[in-house]
Amino acid sequence: MSDLIYPTLDLFLYALKSSLNTTDAETQKNKAAFLEQLPSDTQFYDPDIETEYLEITHPPQINFIPDNKSLEGYYYAVRLNDTYGLQIDCSINNQTESQPAKSFAILKTEIEQKLNKELKLIGKTWLLSGWLAENSSQSHEDIAKDCYYALFKDTSWQPEKGTFLDGKVFELGRSQYINQSLKNVTSSLNSNEYDVIITIYNNRESAEKAAEFYKDWMGLFCYRSKISWAYWQSRLVKESLLNHYKQIEENRKITNLSNSWQEKQSITNSRKILKNIDNILQQYTIDLLNLSFQKQIIEINLSNYQIRLALIQEKAGQNNQLDFLEEFSGLANKKYLPQITKDIENMQLGLQLLEDTINATRSRIEVEKAERDRNFQELVAVAGSVIATNSLLQSPAKDFCSKESKKDIFPKIPYVCDYPFSSSLIVGIIVGFVVLWLRKRWRS
């Protein structure tokens, strides 16, 4: 039977207070959502200052009254720069008798009843712990496995292993977003994503010493959550950039149509295309900056993660193996950062393509505008010549046809005299065509 003394379950939750382009109203909303996790009479203190680690309640540790009287627990809330962190601790209120592994299911139920389901998280970590009875014959891993399946029945047991304060440590579920669709990369309290660390200590002394590391775990899990969150946010941004790229290609196809008269785009259509591309350019540029921002988040928090892990290792002493925590640094260095860097380089090429498309469209508009202006000028010239000719001929034609003197040298022309306006108009049109022909000949 898998028994532990004083089984304890801790849930570490992390939610952003503010992020890129967060308004004051959104920041206050995030703050209010986080406060909903705490008792209504909590004395909350969160000054508007930058701080690496700030306890934001008084007292820092707030005991809660469990529904199950055999349990005990507390809240512990902090702010780490722009992120809220909350530890909810719950344990069996008995430090002398062994408890079955299924006790962790009771602890989890108690914790989940304390949560506000609406809080949107960037990460969460479950920490299970307890110590072995003196007469225990089971291995650390068998007990840890039973404790894990008491909470998560539909998953497989494939842990990373290490040692801590002479106890055995097992970690599971680190890559919590890998199997999700990009559309569903949203961590919430009612989701099935999790990160689990199980520590089985050999005795009470080791377990009590381990309690001194809770603040260190709070910081370490926060940095890791922000790294993973930033990476998967970068995947969403990349998907958005690719969608912009597809729109660019669609507009390029429109602007590269054949120049035949039937397929030539009007100035109005070309300007509409240019406006669409300008809008895409604006969104594309914002997304590209956001991609660089996510890279910076990873770099900053990776540095903090490495520093915090080194402090934990120094504080714990030599007889500890936390290599599985160091592997996460390797994952960020070898996969996350190189991938985002390559994406930024590729998307910058897309930005150049977009700018080239805008220049080509603007050139097309200028050509079309110049062509339209030239046609209009020719129309004005022809119309002017027709009107001028008509005006000049109309009066002389009347005089010519009204002469009654026998001394007339030229005989009257019947059509011209009968229809003087039409006759002068015909002559004007002929002159107009001559003017049009001369302008085209001169232009060629």
C-alpha positions as CSV (number, residue, x, y, z in Angstrom):
1,M,0.0,0.0,0.0
2,S,1.4,3.4,-1.0
3,D,1.4,5.5,2.2
4,L,3.0,8.8,3.0
5,I,3.2,10.9,6.2
6,Y,1.8,14.4,5.9
7,P,0.9,14.4,2.2
8,T,0.9,18.0,1.0
9,L,-0.3,19.4,-2.2
10,D,0.7,22.9,-3.5
11,L,-0.6,24.6,-6.5
12,F,1.4,27.5,-8.0
13,L,-0.6,29.8,-10.3
14,Y,0.7,32.7,-12.4
15,A,-1.3,35.4,-14.1
16,L,-0.1,38.6,-15.9
17,K,-0.8,41.9,-14.2
18,S,0.1,43.8,-17.3
19,S,1.6,43.0,-20.7
20,L,2.5,44.7,-24.0
21,N,0.0,47.5,-24.7
22,T,-2.1,46.7,-21.7
23,T,-4.3,49.7,-20.7
24,D,-4.9,50.9,-17.2
25,A,-8.4,49.5,-17.3
26,E,-7.1,46.1,-18.4
27,T,-4.5,46.1,-15.6
28,Q,-7.2,46.9,-13.0
29,K,-9.3,44.1,-14.5
30,N,-6.4,41.6,-14.2
31,K,-5.8,42.7,-10.6
32,A,-9.5,42.3,-9.7
33,A,-9.5,38.8,-11.3
34,F,-6.5,37.8,-9.2
35,L,-8.1,39.2,-6.0
36,E,-11.0,36.9,-6.6
37,Q,-8.8,34.0,-5.8
38,L,-8.3,35.2,-2.2
39,P,-10.7,35.6,0.7
40,S,-12.9,38.6,0.5
41,D,-11.4,40.2,3.7
42,T,-7.8,40.0,2.4
43,Q,-5.7,43.1,3.1
44,F,-4.1,43.6,-0.3
45,Y,-1.1,45.8,-1.0
46,D,0.2,46.2,-4.5
47,P,2.0,49.6,-5.0
48,D,2.7,50.7,-8.6
49,I,6.4,50.0,-8.5
50,E,8.8,47.6,-10.3
51,T,9.8,44.8,-8.0
52,E,11.4,41.4,-8.4
53,Y,9.5,39.8,-5.6
54,L,6.8,41.5,-3.4
55,E,4.5,39.9,-0.9
56,I,1.2,41.6,-1.6
57,T,-1.1,40.5,1.3
58,H,-1.0,41.1,5.1
59,P,-0.3,38.8,6.6
60,P,1.8,37.2,3.7
61,Q,0.4,33.7,4.6
62,I,-3.4,33.5,4.9
63,N,-4.8,30.4,6.4
64,F,-8.1,29.1,4.9
65,I,-10.9,27.2,6.6
66,P,-11.2,23.8,4.7
67,D,-14.5,22.2,4.0
68,N,-13.0,19.0,5.2
69,K,-12.0,19.4,8.8
70,S,-9.2,16.9,8.5
71,L,-7.3,19.3,6.2
72,E,-5.4,22.5,6.7
73,G,-4.0,25.0,4.2
74,Y,-3.1,28.6,3.3
75,Y,-2.7,31.1,0.5
76,Y,0.5,32.9,-0.3
77,A,0.3,35.7,-2.9
78,V,3.2,37.7,-4.5
79,R,4.0,39.9,-7.4
80,L,7.1,39.2,-9.6
81,N,7.5,42.3,-11.8
82,D,4.5,42.2,-14.1
83,T,3.2,38.8,-12.9
84,Y,1.0,37.7,-10.0
85,G,1.9,34.5,-8.3
86,L,-0.3,32.5,-5.9
87,Q,0.6,29.4,-3.9
88,I,-2.3,27.4,-2.5
89,D,-1.1,24.9,0.0
90,C,-3.3,22.0,1.4
91,S,-2.3,19.0,3.5
92,I,-3.7,16.3,5.8
93,N,-3.7,17.7,9.3
94,N,-1.8,14.7,10.7
95,Q,2.0,14.5,10.9
96,T,2.3,11.2,12.7
97,E,0.2,8.6,10.8
98,S,0.6,7.4,7.3
99,Q,-2.0,8.4,4.7
100,P,-2.8,6.6,1.4
101,A,-1.8,8.0,-1.9
102,K,-5.4,8.7,-2.8
103,S,-5.4,11.4,-0.2
104,F,-4.0,13.7,-2.8
105,A,-7.3,13.5,-4.7
106,I,-9.0,15.0,-1.6
107,L,-6.4,17.7,-1.4
108,K,-6.8,18.6,-5.0
109,T,-10.6,18.8,-4.7
110,E,-10.2,21.2,-1.7
111,I,-7.9,23.4,-3.7
112,E,-10.0,23.6,-6.8
113,Q,-13.0,24.6,-4.7
114,K,-11.0,27.7,-3.7
115,L,-10.4,28.8,-7.3
116,N,-12.1,31.4,-9.5
117,K,-12.5,29.6,-12.8
118,E,-12.4,32.9,-14.8
119,L,-8.8,33.7,-14.1
120,K,-6.6,33.4,-17.2
121,L,-3.2,32.0,-16.4
122,I,0.2,31.9,-18.1
123,G,1.2,28.7,-16.2
124,K,0.5,26.5,-13.2
125,T,2.5,23.8,-11.4
126,W,1.4,21.1,-9.0
127,L,3.9,20.2,-6.2
128,L,3.2,17.0,-4.3
129,S,5.3,16.1,-1.3
130,G,5.4,13.9,1.9
131,W,7.8,11.7,3.7
132,L,8.1,7.9,4.1
133,A,7.1,6.0,7.2
134,E,10.1,4.3,8.9
135,N,8.8,0.8,8.1
136,S,7.9,1.6,4.4
137,S,9.0,-1.1,2.0
138,Q,7.9,0.5,-1.3
139,S,10.3,2.3,-3.6
140,H,10.1,6.1,-3.9
141,E,9.1,5.8,-7.5
142,D,6.2,3.4,-6.9
143,I,4.8,5.7,-4.2
144,A,5.2,8.7,-6.5
145,K,3.5,6.9,-9.3
146,D,0.5,6.1,-7.1
147,C,0.3,9.7,-5.9
148,Y,0.4,10.9,-9.5
149,Y,-2.4,8.6,-10.7
150,A,-4.5,9.6,-7.7
151,L,-4.7,13.1,-9.4
152,F,-4.3,12.4,-13.2
153,K,-5.7,9.0,-14.2
154,D,-5.7,9.5,-18.0
155,T,-2.0,10.1,-18.5
156,S,1.1,8.0,-18.7
157,W,4.0,7.8,-16.2
158,Q,7.1,9.1,-18.0
159,P,8.9,11.3,-15.4
160,E,12.2,13.1,-15.4
161,K,14.1,12.1,-12.2
162,G,16.4,13.7,-9.7
163,T,17.2,14.0,-6.0
164,F,16.6,16.9,-3.6
165,L,17.5,17.0,0.1
166,D,18.1,13.2,0.1
167,G,14.6,12.7,-1.3
168,K,13.6,11.6,-4.8
169,V,12.1,14.0,-7.3
170,F,9.9,13.2,-10.3
171,E,8.7,15.8,-12.9
172,L,6.0,15.3,-15.5
173,G,4.0,17.4,-18.0
174,R,6.6,20.1,-18.6
175,S,5.7,20.6,-22.3
176,Q,2.1,21.3,-21.5
177,Y,1.1,23.0,-24.8
178,I,2.8,20.7,-27.4
179,N,-0.3,18.7,-28.3
180,Q,-2.7,21.7,-28.5
181,S,-3.9,23.5,-31.6
182,L,-2.6,27.0,-31.8
183,K,-6.1,28.3,-31.4
184,N,-6.4,26.6,-28.0
185,V,-3.1,27.8,-26.5
186,T,-5.0,29.4,-23.6
187,S,-4.2,28.3,-20.1
188,S,-7.2,28.4,-17.7
189,L,-7.9,26.9,-14.3
190,N,-10.4,24.4,-15.7
191,S,-8.0,23.1,-18.4
192,N,-6.3,19.8,-18.3
193,E,-2.7,21.2,-18.8
194,Y,-0.4,20.8,-15.9
195,D,3.2,20.6,-14.7
196,V,3.7,18.2,-11.9
197,I,6.7,17.8,-9.5
198,I,6.5,15.0,-6.9
199,T,9.1,14.9,-4.0
200,I,9.2,11.9,-1.7
201,Y,11.4,12.6,1.3
202,N,13.1,10.0,3.5
203,N,12.1,11.7,6.8
204,R,10.4,14.6,8.5
205,E,13.6,16.7,8.9
206,S,14.1,16.7,5.1
207,A,10.5,17.7,4.5
208,E,10.6,20.5,7.0
209,K,13.8,21.8,5.4
210,A,12.2,21.6,2.0
211,A,9.5,24.0,3.2
212,E,12.1,26.7,3.3
213,F,12.4,26.5,-0.5
214,Y,8.8,27.5,-1.3
215,K,9.7,31.1,-2.2
216,D,12.5,29.8,-4.5
217,W,10.0,27.5,-6.2
218,M,7.6,30.4,-6.6
219,G,10.2,32.4,-8.6
220,L,11.6,29.4,-10.5
221,F,8.1,28.2,-11.7
222,C,7.2,31.7,-12.6
223,Y,10.2,32.2,-14.9
224,R,9.6,28.8,-16.5
225,S,5.9,29.5,-17.0
226,K,6.7,32.9,-18.7
227,I,9.3,31.3,-21.0
228,S,6.8,28.6,-22.1
229,W,4.0,31.1,-22.5
230,A,6.1,33.5,-24.5
231,Y,7.2,30.8,-26.8
232,W,3.7,29.6,-27.6
233,Q,2.5,33.2,-27.9
234,S,5.2,33.6,-30.5
235,R,3.7,30.6,-32.4
236,L,0.3,32.5,-32.5
237,V,2.1,35.6,-33.7
238,K,3.9,33.7,-36.4
239,E,0.5,32.2,-37.6
240,S,-0.9,35.7,-37.8
241,L,2.2,36.9,-39.8
242,L,1.7,34.0,-42.3
243,N,-1.9,34.9,-42.8
244,H,-0.8,38.5,-43.6
245,Y,1.7,37.0,-46.0
246,K,-1.1,35.1,-47.8
247,Q,-3.1,38.4,-48.1
248,I,0.0,40.0,-49.6
249,E,0.2,37.3,-52.2
250,E,-3.4,37.8,-53.1
251,N,-2.9,41.5,-53.6
252,R,0.3,40.8,-55.6
253,K,-1.7,38.6,-58.0
254,I,-4.2,41.4,-58.5
255,T,-1.6,44.0,-59.2
256,N,0.3,41.7,-61.6
257,L,-2.7,41.0,-63.9
258,S,-2.2,41.4,-67.7
259,N,-2.2,45.0,-69.0
260,S,-4.9,44.3,-71.5
261,W,-7.7,46.9,-71.6
262,Q,-10.2,44.4,-70.2
263,E,-8.1,43.4,-67.2
264,K,-6.5,46.8,-66.4
265,Q,-7.4,48.0,-62.9
266,S,-9.0,51.4,-62.6
267,I,-7.5,54.0,-60.3
268,T,-10.3,53.4,-57.8
269,N,-9.6,49.7,-57.6
270,S,-5.8,50.3,-57.4
271,R,-6.3,52.7,-54.6
272,K,-8.5,50.2,-52.8
273,I,-5.8,47.6,-53.2
274,L,-3.2,50.0,-51.9
275,K,-5.3,50.8,-48.8
276,N,-5.7,47.1,-48.1
277,I,-1.9,46.6,-48.4
278,D,-1.3,49.6,-46.1
279,N,-3.6,48.0,-43.5
280,I,-1.8,44.7,-43.8
281,L,1.6,46.5,-43.5
282,Q,0.5,48.1,-40.2
283,Q,-0.7,44.8,-38.7
284,Y,2.3,43.0,-40.1
285,T,4.7,45.5,-38.5
286,I,2.9,45.2,-35.1
287,D,3.1,41.4,-35.2
288,L,6.8,41.5,-36.2
289,L,7.5,43.8,-33.2
290,N,5.4,41.5,-31.0
291,L,7.5,38.5,-32.1
292,S,10.7,40.3,-31.1
293,F,9.0,41.2,-27.8
294,Q,8.3,37.5,-27.1
295,K,12.0,36.7,-27.8
296,Q,13.0,39.4,-25.2
297,I,10.7,37.9,-22.7
298,I,12.3,34.5,-23.1
299,E,15.8,35.9,-22.9
300,I,15.1,37.9,-19.7
301,N,13.2,35.1,-17.9
302,L,15.7,32.5,-19.0
303,S,18.5,34.5,-17.3
304,N,16.4,34.8,-14.2
305,Y,15.6,31.1,-14.3
306,Q,19.2,30.1,-14.5
307,I,20.1,32.5,-11.6
308,R,17.3,31.2,-9.4
309,L,18.2,27.6,-10.1
310,A,21.8,28.2,-9.2
311,L,20.7,29.7,-5.9
312,I,18.5,26.7,-5.2
313,Q,21.3,24.3,-5.9
314,E,23.7,26.3,-3.7
315,K,21.2,26.5,-0.9
316,A,20.4,22.8,-1.1
317,G,24.0,21.7,-1.0
318,Q,26.0,19.1,-2.9
319,N,24.1,15.9,-2.6
320,N,21.3,17.0,-4.9
321,Q,20.7,16.3,-8.6
322,L,18.4,18.8,-10.3
323,D,19.6,18.1,-13.9
324,F,16.0,17.8,-15.1
325,L,15.5,21.5,-14.2
326,E,18.6,22.5,-16.1
327,E,17.3,20.7,-19.2
328,F,14.6,23.3,-19.5
329,S,17.3,25.9,-20.0
330,G,18.7,23.8,-22.8
331,L,15.3,23.5,-24.4
332,A,14.9,27.3,-24.3
333,N,18.4,27.9,-25.6
334,K,18.4,25.2,-28.3
335,K,14.8,25.4,-29.5
336,Y,12.8,28.4,-28.4
337,L,15.3,31.2,-29.1
338,P,16.7,29.9,-32.4
339,Q,13.2,29.2,-33.7
340,I,12.0,32.7,-32.9
341,T,15.2,34.3,-34.3
342,K,14.8,32.4,-37.6
343,D,11.1,33.4,-37.7
344,I,12.0,37.0,-37.3
345,E,14.5,36.9,-40.1
346,N,12.0,35.2,-42.4
347,M,9.2,37.6,-41.6
348,Q,11.5,40.6,-42.2
349,L,11.9,39.3,-45.7
350,G,8.1,39.2,-45.9
351,L,8.0,42.8,-44.8
352,Q,10.4,43.8,-47.7
353,L,8.1,41.9,-50.1
354,L,5.1,43.8,-48.7
355,E,6.9,47.2,-49.1
356,D,7.8,46.3,-52.7
357,T,4.2,45.4,-53.4
358,I,3.1,48.8,-52.1
359,N,5.7,50.6,-54.3
360,A,4.6,48.6,-57.4
361,T,0.9,49.5,-56.7
362,R,1.7,53.1,-56.2
363,S,3.6,53.2,-59.5
364,R,0.6,51.6,-61.2
365,I,-1.7,54.2,-59.8
366,E,0.6,57.0,-61.0
367,V,0.8,55.5,-64.5
368,E,-3.0,55.1,-64.6
369,K,-3.5,58.6,-63.3
370,A,-1.1,60.1,-65.8
371,E,-2.8,58.1,-68.6
372,R,-6.2,59.4,-67.5
373,D,-5.0,63.0,-67.2
374,R,-3.5,62.8,-70.7
375,N,-6.7,61.4,-72.2
376,F,-8.6,64.1,-70.4
377,Q,-6.3,66.8,-71.8
378,E,-6.7,65.4,-75.3
379,L,-10.5,65.4,-74.9
380,V,-10.4,69.0,-73.8
381,A,-8.2,70.0,-76.7
382,V,-10.4,68.2,-79.2
383,A,-13.6,69.6,-77.7
384,G,-12.0,73.1,-77.6
385,S,-11.1,72.9,-81.3
386,V,-14.6,71.7,-82.2
387,I,-16.2,74.5,-80.2
388,A,-13.8,77.2,-81.5
389,T,-14.3,76.1,-85.1
390,N,-18.0,76.0,-84.7
391,S,-18.0,79.5,-83.2
392,L,-15.8,80.9,-85.9
393,L,-17.7,79.4,-88.8
394,Q,-21.2,80.0,-87.7
395,S,-21.4,83.8,-88.1
396,P,-19.5,83.9,-91.5
397,A,-21.7,81.1,-92.8
398,K,-24.8,83.2,-92.0
399,D,-23.4,86.2,-93.7
400,F,-22.4,84.3,-96.7
401,C,-25.8,82.8,-97.2
402,S,-27.7,86.0,-96.6
403,K,-26.0,88.0,-99.4
404,E,-28.6,89.1,-102.0
405,S,-26.3,91.2,-104.3
406,K,-25.9,90.1,-107.8
407,K,-22.3,90.8,-107.5
408,D,-21.8,87.7,-105.4
409,I,-18.7,85.9,-106.7
410,F,-19.6,82.5,-105.1
411,P,-22.9,80.8,-105.4
412,K,-24.7,79.7,-102.3
413,I,-24.2,76.2,-101.1
414,P,-27.7,74.8,-100.4
415,Y,-26.8,72.5,-97.4
416,V,-24.5,75.0,-95.8
417,C,-27.1,77.8,-96.1
418,D,-30.0,75.7,-95.0
419,Y,-28.2,74.2,-92.0
420,P,-25.5,76.6,-90.9
421,F,-25.1,75.3,-87.4
422,S,-24.8,71.6,-88.4
423,S,-22.4,72.5,-91.2
424,S,-20.1,74.4,-88.9
425,L,-20.3,71.6,-86.3
426,I,-19.2,69.0,-89.0
427,V,-16.3,71.2,-89.9
428,G,-15.4,71.6,-86.3
429,I,-15.5,67.8,-85.7
430,I,-13.2,67.3,-88.7
431,V,-10.8,69.9,-87.3
432,G,-11.0,68.1,-83.9
433,F,-10.0,64.7,-85.5
434,V,-7.1,66.5,-87.2
435,V,-6.0,68.0,-83.9
436,L,-6.2,64.6,-82.2
437,W,-4.2,62.9,-85.0
438,L,-1.5,65.6,-84.8
439,R,-1.2,65.3,-80.9
440,K,-0.8,61.5,-81.1
441,R,1.7,61.8,-83.9
442,W,3.6,64.4,-81.9
443,R,3.6,62.2,-78.8
444,S,4.8,59.1,-80.6
